[in-house]
Amino acid sequence: MAAEGSFTVSGEPSSFSFAVGLGALDKGMCQVVQELLGVGHITQFARRKPHYDDEAAIVVRALPGLVHVVVPFMDEHLPPSYKRNQYEAWRTALLEYREHRAKRVRPCTIEGCERSRRAKGLCRSHYYDAYRR
């Protein structure tokens, strides 16, 4: 991860990703990383120049996978290095985005109700009950 891993932020609104890119002959290692993390997808790319190799990469873009899988894994396993410094800056931006700007499904404000909020902090049935009267 320290050599071949990359942590990227792009666009507005922000799009975060973690990837490990290898030569296509090492696609099996991408599969091992995917099995280890339990998230992400494997992509393959044709060579960009005639003297380059084809490429394979494991990519994680889903916010829950990044926050709940990649961040804890890297916090525990990424050794002190230049890549660790890059990761820590990326993690700070990712967690700030998730906390303050990401759209998330939030539960109804009625205690015990797990359905998603609609209007005024209530799920559809609680909203109709409150405003039908």
Backbone as a ProteinNet text record, in pm:
[ID]
protein_1_A
[PRIMARY]
MAAEGSFTVSGEPSSFSFAVGLGALDKGMCQVVQELLGVGHITQFARRKPHYDDEAAIVVRALPGLVHVVVPFMDEHLPPSYKRNQYEAWRTALLEYREHRAKRVRPCTIEGCERSRRAKGLCRSHYYDAYRR
[TERTIARY]
82.9	0	87.9	195.9	280.5	343.6	372	435.2	334.5	236.7	145.9	9.2	-20.9	-150.5	-157.6	-279.2	-297.9	-427.5	-425.3	-539.6	-570.9	-690.2	-720	-850.6	-852.3	-972.1	-986.7	-1108.3	-1127.8	-1267.5	-1282.7	-1413.5	-1477.2	-1590	-1672.2	-1816.7	-1896.3	-1858.7	-1749.2	-1679	-1561.5	-1594.2	-1502.3	-1509.1	-1378	-1387.4	-1269.1	-1250.4	-1124.6	-1099.2	-966.3	-959.1	-835.9	-813.5	-691.6	-662.3	-523.4	-509.7	-379.4	-367.2	-272	-252.8	-128.1	-142.8	-32	-34	70.2	71.6	-34.1	-86.8	-194.6	-155.3	-27.3	18.2	-2.9	-12.2	-30.9	-176.5	-269.6	-411.7	-452.8	-390.4	-419	-395.1	-295.2	-269.4	-381.7	-437.4	-552.6	-670	-687.5	-795.1	-771.9	-647.5	-614.8	-648.5	-613.4	-644.5	-795.5	-868.7	-1014.7	-1074	-1024.5	-1072.9	-1037.6	-918.9	-874.5	-962.3	-988.8	-1068.3	-1217.8	-1261.7	-1404.1	-1483	-1415.5	-1480.2	-1401.7	-1461.6	-1393.2	-1422.3	-1370.8	-1386.4	-1253.8	-1234.9	-1110.4	-1135.9	-1048.3	-1057.9	-928.6	-938.6	-820.9	-810.9	-687.6	-661.5	-561.6	-583.7	-487	-364.7	-254.7	-130.5	-146.9	-91.1	-103.1	0	112.3	216.6	265.5	317	355.9	454.6	542.4	642.5	596.5	474.5	416.8	346.8	319.2	238.3	91.8	2.8	-137.4	-144.9	-253.2	-264.4	-391.7	-384.9	-501.7	-499.6	-617.5	-624.2	-745.6	-729.2	-842.1	-875.1	-1001.5	-1043.5	-1160.8	-1152.7	-1262.8	-1307.6	-1435	-1489.7	-1608.9	-1674.5	-1794.2	-1755.8	-1823.6	-1793.3	-1796.3	-1898.8	-1896.3	-1774.7	-1736.2	-1618.5	-1491.6	-1479.9	-1361.5	-1354.9	-1468.2	-1469.6	-1461.3	-1536	-1546.7	-1448.7	-1384	-1290.7	-1149.7	-1133.7	-1000.5	-934.5	-1005.5	-945.5	-897.9	-981.8	-931	-813.1	-818.4	-709	-579	-584	-463.3	-413.7	-506.1	-464.1	-381.2	-419.5	-351.2	-225.2	-225.9	-119.2	-21.9	-54.5	35.7	149.8	273.2	386.2	418.8	490.9	533.5	615.7	573	638.3	578.6	631.4	573.4	430.2	404.4	269.2	175	225.1	143.4	104.2	194.3	163.3	55	65.3	-37.2	-171.2	-169.1	-291.1	-356.5	-278.8	-336.5	-403.7	-346.5	-410.9	-540.5	-537.5	-656.8	-764.2	-725.5	-821.2	-888.1	-812.5	-868.1	-973.3	-942.8	-1038.6	-1161.1	-1139.8	-1249.6	-1345.6	-1292.2	-1377.3	-1447.7	-1381.1	-1445.7	-1560.8	-1538.3	-1643.7	-1761.4	-1733.9	-1840.9	-1922	-1854.8	-1923.5	-2006.1	-1956.4	-2019.3	-2086.9	-2047.4	-2100.9	-2164.3	-2140.8	-2193	-2342.6	-2414	-2555.8	-2563.6	-2640.2	-2655.7	-2801.4	-2840.9	-2975.8	-2976.1	-3065.2	-3073.3	-3206.6	-3207.6	-3332	-3432.3	-3556.1	-3666.3	-3631.3	-3677.2	-3645.7	-3734.1	-3834.5	-3918.4	-3839.2	-3825.1	-3746.1	-3797	-3704.2	-3738.3	-3771.2	-3792	-3824.1	-3694	-3670.2	-3547.1	-3567.6	-3690.2	-3714.4	-3646.4	-3618.8	-3546.8	-3635.4	-3569.9	-3638.6	-3690	-3800	-3852.3	-3855.4	-3972.6	-3987.2	-3988.3	-3932.9	-3935.8	-3882.1	-3783.4	-3718.9	-3798.4	-3909.2	-3995.9	-4000.1	-4024.3	-4046.9	-4185.8	-4215.8	-4342.2	-4464	-4467.5	-4587.3	-4601.3	-4491.9	-4501.7	-4537	-4488.5	-4523.3	-4673	-4727.1	-4871.9	-4954.2	-4910.5	-4982.9	-4984.5	-4870.4	-4860.2	-4934.6	-4936.7	-4991.4	-5126.2	-5178.9	-5308.3	-5419.3	-5391.1	-5492.4	-5521.2
-118.7	0	125.8	120.9	239.5	277.8	179.3	211.3	233.3	146.6	148.3	208.9	238.9	295.3	443	491	634.6	679	799.2	860.1	987.5	996.8	1112.5	1180.1	1310.4	1392.9	1469.8	1468.6	1543.4	1601.2	1703.7	1760.3	1838.8	1896.9	1971.1	1940.2	1870.4	1830.1	1724.4	1714.2	1628.2	1481.9	1416.5	1273.7	1214.1	1119.5	1060.8	919.9	877.2	738.1	692.2	561.5	493.3	387.9	374.5	276.1	217.3	93.6	28.7	-16.3	41.5	10.1	-73	-178	-269.8	-306.3	-371.8	-424.3	-533	-551.4	-648.4	-790.5	-822.8	-955.2	-976.7	-868.1	-875.2	-854.2	-877.8	-860.6	-944.7	-1059.7	-1145.9	-1075.8	-988.3	-912.5	-812.4	-755.7	-666.1	-743.4	-867.1	-950.4	-982.3	-1004.7	-1030.2	-907.6	-789	-665.9	-648.9	-676.1	-664.4	-761.7	-883.6	-982.1	-940.1	-886.7	-842	-729	-630.4	-515	-543.4	-624.1	-653.2	-542.9	-448.4	-338.7	-311.1	-232.5	-189	-276.2	-232.3	-309.3	-306.8	-406.8	-417.4	-369.1	-284.4	-235	-268.1	-276.6	-301.1	-192.4	-153.9	-48.2	-98.6	-60.2	-91	-1.7	-45.3	33.2	171.9	269.6	408.4	442.1	372.2	389.5	250.9	236.2	102.5	30.1	102	35.8	17.8	58.1	35.9	-100.1	-148.7	-269.5	-230.9	-327.7	-308.3	-297	-239.4	-215.4	-276.2	-308.5	-351	-271.3	-239.8	-162.5	-203.5	-200.9	-212.7	-69.8	-31.1	106.8	105.4	190.3	207.9	352.6	374.3	509.5	534.7	428.7	444	501.7	607.3	676.3	582.7	496.7	407	313.2	262.9	176.7	249.6	374	453.9	482.1	527.1	569.6	451.3	344.9	235.7	121.2	117.3	7.8	60	148	193.4	274.4	369.7	454.2	370.8	284.5	205.1	114.4	56.9	-29.2	50.3	166	246.5	301.2	341.7	390.5	285.2	159.8	52.4	3.1	-1.8	-72.1	14	137.2	217.3	272.3	235.2	278.7	426.9	486.6	626.1	639.5	729.5	746.4	868.6	898.7	1005.8	970.3	840.8	795.9	813.8	792.7	813.5	960.3	1050.7	1194.7	1227.7	1170.4	1191.2	1137.9	1019.1	956.8	1042.7	1093.4	1171.5	1298.9	1364.4	1482.6	1442.6	1331.3	1279.6	1242.2	1172.1	1129.9	1250.4	1353.7	1474.7	1535.3	1546	1601.6	1511.3	1379.4	1283.9	1292.9	1291.8	1294.8	1428.3	1536.7	1668.8	1673	1619.9	1614.8	1532.1	1414.9	1326.8	1392.6	1461.2	1521.4	1643.3	1723.6	1852.7	1869.5	1791.6	1819.3	1701	1579.3	1461.9	1446.1	1405.5	1373.2	1234.1	1222.2	1093	1071.1	947.6	912.8	918.1	997.2	1011.3	954.6	895.3	833.7	937.9	897	978.1	1024.5	1143.2	1196.8	1140	1062.4	996.9	880.6	877.1	774.3	634.5	547.4	410.4	388.6	494.1	480.6	486.5	384.6	375.9	412.8	445.8	483.4	616.7	639.2	760.4	884.5	995.1	1123.6	1169.1	1238.2	1306.7	1454.9	1507.4	1649.3	1672.7	1784.6	1830.3	1726.3	1647.8	1550.6	1424.8	1406	1291.4	1198.1	1070.3	977.3	1005.4	943.2	969.6	944.4	830.1	799.8	892.4	927.4	1020.1	1161.4	1200.5	1330.7	1338.1	1233.4	1232.5	1232.8	1157.9	1154.9	1294.7	1364.3	1494.6	1604.2	1599	1709.8	1679.5	1561.6	1527.4	1591	1616	1668.5	1813.8
0	0	0	73.4	85.3	-48.6	-133.4	-261	-372.3	-384.4	-498.8	-469.6	-344.9	-309.1	-342.8	-370.8	-393.5	-328.5	-274.8	-208.9	-286.2	-346.4	-430.2	-390.3	-416.9	-400.4	-530.5	-587.6	-711.3	-716.3	-797.5	-827.4	-715.6	-750.4	-654.4	-685.6	-610	-474.8	-478	-369.7	-362.9	-388.6	-456.4	-481.6	-431.2	-340.3	-278.8	-330	-340.4	-377.8	-320.2	-303.1	-265.8	-373	-421.6	-525.5	-505.1	-547.6	-556.8	-700.9	-773.1	-914.2	-936.5	-1014.7	-1044	-1192.3	-1237.4	-1372.6	-1385.7	-1505.4	-1527.9	-1487.8	-1495.5	-1453.4	-1303.7	-1228.2	-1082.9	-1041.5	-1132.3	-1101.7	-981	-963.7	-848.9	-716.4	-711.5	-588.2	-563.1	-669	-653.2	-594.7	-640.1	-587.2	-439.7	-401.1	-260.3	-175.5	-223.5	-150.6	-139	-246.6	-243.3	-141.7	-137.9	-40.7	101.3	120.1	252.7	304.8	220	262.4	259.1	164.9	151.1	83	21.4	-52.1	-179.4	-268.5	-389.4	-509.5	-621.9	-745.5	-820.7	-904.7	-980.9	-1122.4	-1169.4	-1306.3	-1379.9	-1511.7	-1594.6	-1699.8	-1729.9	-1826.4	-1929.6	-2054.5	-2159.8	-2140.7	-2191.2	-2177.6	-2238.8	-2172.4	-2218	-2325.3	-2322.8	-2424.3	-2464.1	-2586	-2632.7	-2540.9	-2473.7	-2390.2	-2245	-2212	-2078.7	-2075.2	-1955.1	-1937.2	-1923.9	-1948.6	-1914.3	-1762.2	-1712.6	-1568.6	-1511.4	-1383.4	-1305.9	-1176.3	-1124	-999.8	-918.4	-788.3	-696.3	-654.8	-671.6	-644.2	-546.7	-444.1	-348.8	-359.1	-395	-406.9	-314.4	-271.1	-188.1	-52	-12.6	112.1	233.3	249.2	364.8	364.9	248.8	239.9	276.7	232.2	265.2	414.8	471.8	611.6	707.6	680	776.2	753.1	636.3	607.9	581.8	481.7	442.8	554.4	612.4	716.6	836.4	895.1	1007.2	968.7	847.3	802.6	792.3	728.9	712.2	845.9	932.8	1064.9	1137.7	1121.2	1192.2	1121.8	988.3	917	837.1	804.8	719.8	805.1	774.3	857.5	836.3	930.9	913.5	784.7	697.7	567.9	498.8	382.2	301.2	262.3	232.7	197.5	316.8	438.7	558.9	569.7	538.7	541.7	438.8	318.5	216.7	265.7	323.2	373.4	480.7	574.3	684	633.9	534.1	474.9	405.1	330.6	262.5	363.4	470.3	574.3	639.3	668.6	727.9	635.9	507.4	410.8	396.8	393	380.3	498.5	619.1	738	753.7	714.7	718.7	619.2	499.8	397.3	446.6	501	548.5	658.9	747.6	862.3	823.4	730.7	705.8	570.2	468.5	335.3	263.8	310.5	240.3	264.8	160.6	176.4	237.8	343.6	410	444.1	445.7	488.3	640.5	694.8	839.7	886.3	1006.1	1053.7	1101.7	1108.4	1160.7	1302.4	1339.7	1472.2	1582.8	1547.9	1648.1	1707.2	1837.6	1904.1	1869	1831.5	1797.5	1651.3	1574.4	1432.8	1352.1	1271.2	1191.8	1045.8	1005.3	866	834.1	707.8	669.5	676.9	709	719.6	585.4	590.4	472.5	506.1	535.6	566	716.9	757	896.5	993.7	950.2	1036.6	1063.3	993.5	1018.3	897.1	924.1	814.5	756.8	646.6	577.7	667.6	737.4	817.4	937.7	1003.6	1116.6	1069.2	954.2	898.6	870.3	805.4	775.1	902.6	1003.3	1131.6	1196.2	1189.8	1256.1	1181.1	1048	970.8	906.1	924.4	871.6	956	1078	1171	1146.7
[MASK]
+++++++++++++++++++++++++++++++++++++++++++++++++++++++++++++++++++++++++++++++++++++++++++++++++++++++++++++++++++++++++++++++++++++

